Amino acid sequence: LFSILMEQQEIGSDNLEFLRKLLQHIDRGDLVAQLVRFEEEEPHATDDQPDGHEKPIAVICDNVGREWKRLMRELGMSEVKLDRIEAAHRNNLYELLVQALREWQRWKGKDAKVADLIKALRGCNLNLVADRVEE
């Protein structure tokens, strides 16, 4: 259900009003409360993405491939976020990784450092990609 709602752009990480109305309509106040807690913990600002990350993101997306989940776990992203991103971009590996890295940037904010990306790449034994990012 959630995959379909996301594909039809009825819901998204920054657009949960439709879901809230559905839950209220079926008298699920407990789920509405969980949704409110989710919204409060999720940063929604889109302007906190440093421009300096765009080049490393392109290098990573061009070279990581199917190891994307391993990398994102190394960066500390939760399984829930990874599953949400995967559901929204299931058929496009490049876009999936772009969105995962952007979500990581939003989550970390100003603490999102290229050095952390390089460390995570090395932690996943993706040393060639790490070397390319350093270049």
C-alpha positions, 0 to 999 in steps of 0.5 A: 500500500505504501509503495503504491501511495509513494509511486502515485506521489500521494505520500512522501517523507515531506508529504504525509497529510494524505496518510494522516487523513486516512488514519484519522478516517479509520479512527487510528489515533495510535497510528496518527500519534506515531506519524506525528512522532515520525514527522518530528524526528525527520528533518525536512529542510532541503537547503542544508545540502552542501554543494561540495557534496555533489561531485563526490555523490556523482563519483559514488553513484557511478561506482558503488552499484549494488553495494549501496545498502552496505555503504548506507548502513556503514554511514549509519542510516536506518533500515526503515529509511533504506527500505523507503528509498528502495521502494520509491526507486526500485528500478533505478539503481543510480537514482536510488543511491542518489536519493539515499546519499541525499537523505544521509545529507539531510539527516546529518545536516552540517555534519555530513562530511566527505571524510565520512563518505570516504571512511564508510567506503573504506569500511565497505572495502570500496577502496577504489571508489574512496580513492576516486572521491579523494581525487 
